[in-house]
Amino acid sequence: MTFLIVVLMNAAVIGGPSKLYVFVQPTFDRVIECQKFVGEFHQFIYKKAAEAYKNKIEPKQIYCIEKDTAKKLIRPQGVEI
């Protein structure tokens, strides 16, 4: 399995679709490797996710998600990973 880092952003509109930021690199073979990386670099991860939304939406939570699951989460929005 391949795991990706996915950041859930604070919703700008209550009841609206969730906003995500997906790191396509680095990838991890095991969830524990991903979790360790997130533990060490969470501030960098939050910063990059916020910058992707021009600092208008704050990051809320970081997840390590299996790549195929991440694809299902974002495919309806037309984004390829």
Residue pairs with C-beta under 8 A, 6 or more apart in sequence:
1 29
1 30
1 66
1 67
2 27
2 28
2 29
2 66
2 67
3 27
3 28
3 29
3 30
3 31
3 33
3 34
3 64
3 65
3 66
3 67
4 22
4 23
4 24
4 27
4 28
4 34
4 64
4 65
4 66
4 67
4 70
4 81
5 22
5 23
5 26
5 34
5 37
5 38
5 45
5 62
5 63
5 64
6 20
6 21
6 22
6 23
6 62
6 63
6 64
6 65
6 70
6 73
7 20
7 21
7 22
7 23
7 45
7 46
7 49
7 59
7 60
7 61
7 62
7 63
8 18
8 19
8 20
8 59
8 60
8 61
8 62
8 63
9 18
9 19
9 20
9 21
9 49
9 53
9 57
9 58
9 59
9 60
10 57
10 58
10 59
10 60
11 18
11 19
12 19
12 56
12 57
19 53
19 57
20 73
20 74
21 48
21 49
21 52
21 53
21 59
22 70
22 74
22 79
22 81
23 45
23 48
24 81
26 37
27 67
28 34
28 37
28 64
31 64
31 66
34 64
35 64
38 45
38 62
38 64
42 62
45 59
45 62
46 59
46 62
49 59
50 57
50 58
50 59
65 73
67 81
70 81
71 81
74 81
